[in-house]
């Protein structure tokens, strides 16, 4: 199943309710495999606030990083943000 057209370069996903990490990983894997998306952002449906930038995850998936490596990096990033540190994954 394709989430977006193959040639789509920028994608905004509006989150309604909760998404599990497995669901987010599935979205990224699908877009990495079935599209040429370069800019992918997860936004809050009510506020439009950026919740997560998937662009780096998708690019790394295309370059061959395993899902486990990507999830570990994402979890480290989330913990650093909770601890008051700012980090951007590229």
N, C-alpha and C positions, 0 to 999 in steps of 0.2 A: 504494500500500500504506500502510495506517495502522499506526503503531507503538503508538498508545494510543487509547482511546475519545475521541471529540470533546469531551466534557464534563469530561474528567479535568483537574484543576487542579494537582496535585502529582505529580511522577514521579521515581522513583529508578531509575537505570540502573546495574546492577552490571557492571563491566568484567571479563571473563574473557579474558586474553591482551592483545594489543596492538590498539589502534585507531589508524588513520592520521588525520591532520588532515582528509583528504577524507571519511573515514567519519564523523568527529565532525560535520563541516559538514553532511553528508547527514542525520544524525539531527536536528540542529537545524532544518534547512530543512523536514524532514518534520513535525516537531512544530509549527513555526510555522504551517505551512499547514493541517494536518489536526487540530489540537487547540486547546484554549483553555488549555493548560498555562501556569502562571505561575511555578512553582517546579520547576526541573528540575536534578537533581544527578547527576553521574557519580561512582560510588563504587567503591572497590577491593573485589572479591568476597571476598578473604581477610580483610581487616582492617576493612572498612566505612568506611575513611578516605575523606574527600571528596577526589576528584582534580580535579574541575572543576565549577564552577557554570555551567550553560548558560542560566540564566534571562535574563540580560542580552542574550546573543546572540540568543535567540529573540524577545525583545521588540523589539530593534532590527531584526531581519529583518521583523517585522510592520509596523514603521514605515517600511520602505522602504529601509533601508541595504542596500547591495549586499554580496554574500558576500565580495568582495575587501576591502571596508572592514572587515568584521567579522574576517576572517582576519588582516589586518594589525594590527588592534588586539589581537587575541588573541596574536599572535606577539610584539608589543611587551610585553605583559603578562607573558608567559612569560619573556622575556629579563630583565625587571626583577626577577622573582621569583628567577631564577637569580643575579642580581647582588646579591641580599640585600635588595631593596626589596620592600615589600608593596603590592599594589594590588588594588582590588576594582572590577570592571566592573559597572556598573549598567545 
